[in-house]
Amino acid sequence: MEEPPSDAARHPDRVRWNARYGTGFTASFAPHPLAVAALALDLPPGPVADLASGPSGSALLAAAQGRAVTAVDVSDVALGLLGQEARRRGLDHLITLVPADLRAWRPVPGRYALMLGTGFWDPAVFAVAVPGLAPRGVLGWEAFTTAARQARPALPAAWCLRPGEPATLLPAGMTVISQEDRPDGQRGTRRGLLARRDRPGPA
């Protein structure tokens, strides 16, 4: 994993998440249910991108299936935990750790068989992520809905999906596989989306 530049090291999100994943945090490395469902689909050949990955069990599951994985997170501490576990499992050669703010990161167009975003919401990042999918590639995204603010009033509305989102924000050429809400105890309601990029038609 590359060290973040000195200015990036002072990024407020990096400082906040590094503190969360610092001393006393124990990662479960359990894959996200949406990632499990996505990896069970008929995916095209190619790598996986795990956005805002944290110490991701989803990245480890994809790598265990033989997929190259790019794990992107603003927290280099979280990525360090993921890297340690990947080495312990003999999967580190398949996982590339990228310490980056997702608002500045850009995927290679048409590269990824699966792109996951399972812990945050930013419509600008969502819009940038979709073109990174390969033909027949799958997008898996989950975030809190506005209904979650009933249980968590301090949760910023900008971090929450509005009615119909994220499916309503998909560009042409994407087919929704499923979009479902699920309760998350006292944390509030989350909505998960699986969608596939269509294969281009003949010119």
PLY file of the C-alpha trace (Angstrom):
ply
format ascii 1.0
element vertex 203
property float x
property float y
property float z
element edge 202
property int vertex1
property int vertex2
end_header
0.00 0.00 0.00
1.31 3.43 -0.89
1.63 6.00 1.88
-0.86 8.87 1.48
0.66 12.27 0.65
1.24 14.51 3.65
-1.72 16.79 2.79
-3.99 13.76 2.36
-2.86 12.47 5.74
-4.49 15.55 7.29
-7.78 15.03 5.43
-10.54 15.33 8.09
-12.26 12.14 6.92
-8.97 10.24 7.11
-8.32 11.54 10.62
-11.84 10.59 11.74
-11.83 7.08 10.27
-8.26 6.38 11.31
-9.31 7.15 14.87
-12.25 4.75 14.57
-10.10 1.93 13.20
-7.23 2.59 15.61
-6.42 1.00 18.95
-9.19 -1.16 20.34
-11.02 -1.85 17.06
-11.46 -5.50 16.07
-12.51 -6.23 12.50
-14.90 -9.12 11.87
-13.92 -9.46 8.19
-17.44 -10.74 7.51
-18.42 -10.10 3.88
-21.33 -7.75 3.33
-24.55 -9.62 2.41
-24.92 -7.56 -0.77
-21.40 -8.54 -1.81
-22.18 -12.20 -1.15
-25.26 -11.93 -3.37
-23.37 -10.09 -6.10
-20.48 -12.55 -6.16
-22.97 -15.39 -6.58
-24.26 -13.86 -9.82
-23.01 -14.66 -13.31
-20.25 -12.05 -13.50
-17.97 -11.41 -16.46
-14.23 -11.97 -16.10
-12.40 -9.13 -14.45
-11.53 -7.44 -11.17
-13.65 -6.11 -8.32
-13.63 -2.60 -6.86
-14.64 -2.17 -3.21
-15.29 1.52 -2.52
-15.00 2.85 1.04
-13.95 -0.69 1.78
-12.73 -0.37 5.34
-11.25 -3.66 6.63
-13.45 -5.46 4.12
-14.56 -9.06 4.29
-16.14 -8.50 0.89
-12.74 -7.82 -0.67
-11.39 -10.97 0.97
-14.30 -13.05 -0.32
-13.80 -11.79 -3.88
-10.08 -12.51 -3.69
-10.76 -16.00 -2.33
-12.77 -16.59 -5.50
-9.72 -15.67 -7.56
-10.72 -12.10 -8.40
-8.24 -9.25 -8.35
-9.60 -6.58 -6.01
-9.01 -2.84 -5.72
-9.94 -1.69 -2.21
-10.30 2.09 -1.96
-10.69 3.87 1.37
-9.74 7.22 2.84
-8.43 5.45 5.97
-4.96 4.02 5.57
-5.40 2.39 9.00
-8.46 0.45 7.76
-6.56 -0.61 4.65
-3.65 -1.70 6.83
-5.97 -4.03 8.75
-7.29 -5.42 5.48
-3.77 -5.90 4.16
-2.70 -7.79 7.29
-5.66 -10.15 7.03
-5.10 -10.64 3.30
-1.50 -11.64 4.00
-2.61 -14.02 6.74
-4.96 -15.72 4.27
-2.43 -15.73 1.43
-4.56 -13.35 -0.65
-2.45 -10.20 -0.58
-1.21 -10.75 -4.14
-4.81 -10.27 -5.32
-5.72 -7.15 -3.33
-4.49 -3.67 -4.21
-4.94 -1.15 -1.39
-5.64 2.43 -2.49
-5.74 5.14 0.22
-7.83 7.82 -1.46
-10.78 10.15 -1.05
-13.45 8.68 -3.32
-14.44 12.16 -4.44
-11.05 12.38 -6.15
-10.62 8.72 -7.22
-11.61 7.69 -10.75
-12.05 4.10 -11.98
-10.67 2.95 -15.32
-13.71 2.98 -17.65
-15.12 -0.46 -18.46
-12.70 -2.30 -16.17
-14.60 -3.87 -13.29
-16.74 -7.00 -13.25
-18.17 -5.89 -9.90
-18.17 -2.55 -8.15
-19.27 -2.39 -4.51
-20.24 0.59 -2.38
-21.83 -0.82 0.76
-21.32 1.72 3.52
-21.86 5.27 2.33
-23.75 7.53 -0.04
-22.49 10.30 -2.28
-24.37 10.75 -5.58
-21.31 12.24 -7.25
-19.22 9.17 -6.39
-22.07 6.92 -7.54
-22.17 8.68 -10.93
-18.41 8.31 -11.38
-18.43 4.64 -10.35
-20.93 3.34 -12.89
-18.77 3.92 -16.01
-16.09 1.75 -14.39
-18.23 -1.34 -14.98
-17.36 -3.78 -17.74
-20.16 -4.93 -20.07
-22.44 -7.21 -18.00
-20.62 -6.03 -14.90
-22.63 -5.63 -11.71
-23.01 -2.68 -9.36
-23.79 -3.43 -5.71
-24.64 -0.39 -3.56
-26.18 0.01 -0.13
-26.70 3.07 2.06
-29.04 4.48 4.67
-32.35 5.87 3.49
-33.96 9.11 4.65
-36.17 6.94 6.88
-33.06 6.12 8.93
-33.08 9.70 10.19
-36.14 8.88 12.28
-33.95 6.58 14.36
-30.82 8.73 13.95
-31.78 12.43 13.70
-28.12 13.47 13.62
-27.53 11.51 10.41
-27.02 14.13 7.67
-29.72 14.05 5.00
-27.01 14.32 2.33
-25.73 10.89 3.40
-29.13 9.26 2.86
-30.90 7.82 -0.17
-34.12 9.53 -1.15
-37.19 7.58 -2.37
-36.33 5.46 -5.39
-32.60 6.06 -5.18
-30.12 4.82 -6.19
-31.98 3.00 -9.00
-33.51 6.26 -10.25
-30.00 7.68 -10.71
-28.74 4.89 -12.95
-27.85 6.00 -16.48
-29.20 4.38 -19.63
-27.68 0.99 -20.30
-28.16 -0.35 -16.76
-30.72 -2.97 -15.73
-31.90 -3.25 -12.13
-31.62 -6.77 -10.72
-33.06 -5.88 -7.31
-33.55 -2.94 -4.99
-34.72 -3.67 -1.46
-34.94 -1.94 1.90
-33.85 -3.71 5.04
-34.09 -2.63 8.68
-30.82 -2.29 10.56
-31.99 -2.28 14.17
-31.52 1.03 15.94
-29.27 2.28 13.16
-32.18 2.74 10.73
-33.24 1.49 7.33
-30.79 0.70 4.54
-31.50 0.19 0.85
-29.48 -2.16 -1.32
-29.25 -2.15 -5.11
-27.92 -4.71 -7.55
-27.80 -3.59 -11.18
-26.09 -4.88 -14.31
-24.50 -2.94 -17.13
-25.96 -4.07 -20.43
-23.83 -5.56 -23.13
-23.35 -3.03 -25.96
-25.39 -3.78 -29.04
-23.96 -4.08 -32.57
-22.66 -0.88 -34.07
0 1
1 2
2 3
3 4
4 5
5 6
6 7
7 8
8 9
9 10
10 11
11 12
12 13
13 14
14 15
15 16
16 17
17 18
18 19
19 20
20 21
21 22
22 23
23 24
24 25
25 26
26 27
27 28
28 29
29 30
30 31
31 32
32 33
33 34
34 35
35 36
36 37
37 38
38 39
39 40
40 41
41 42
42 43
43 44
44 45
45 46
46 47
47 48
48 49
49 50
50 51
51 52
52 53
53 54
54 55
55 56
56 57
57 58
58 59
59 60
60 61
61 62
62 63
63 64
64 65
65 66
66 67
67 68
68 69
69 70
70 71
71 72
72 73
73 74
74 75
75 76
76 77
77 78
78 79
79 80
80 81
81 82
82 83
83 84
84 85
85 86
86 87
87 88
88 89
89 90
90 91
91 92
92 93
93 94
94 95
95 96
96 97
97 98
98 99
99 100
100 101
101 102
102 103
103 104
104 105
105 106
106 107
107 108
108 109
109 110
110 111
111 112
112 113
113 114
114 115
115 116
116 117
117 118
118 119
119 120
120 121
121 122
122 123
123 124
124 125
125 126
126 127
127 128
128 129
129 130
130 131
131 132
132 133
133 134
134 135
135 136
136 137
137 138
138 139
139 140
140 141
141 142
142 143
143 144
144 145
145 146
146 147
147 148
148 149
149 150
150 151
151 152
152 153
153 154
154 155
155 156
156 157
157 158
158 159
159 160
160 161
161 162
162 163
163 164
164 165
165 166
166 167
167 168
168 169
169 170
170 171
171 172
172 173
173 174
174 175
175 176
176 177
177 178
178 179
179 180
180 181
181 182
182 183
183 184
184 185
185 186
186 187
187 188
188 189
189 190
190 191
191 192
192 193
193 194
194 195
195 196
196 197
197 198
198 199
199 200
200 201
201 202
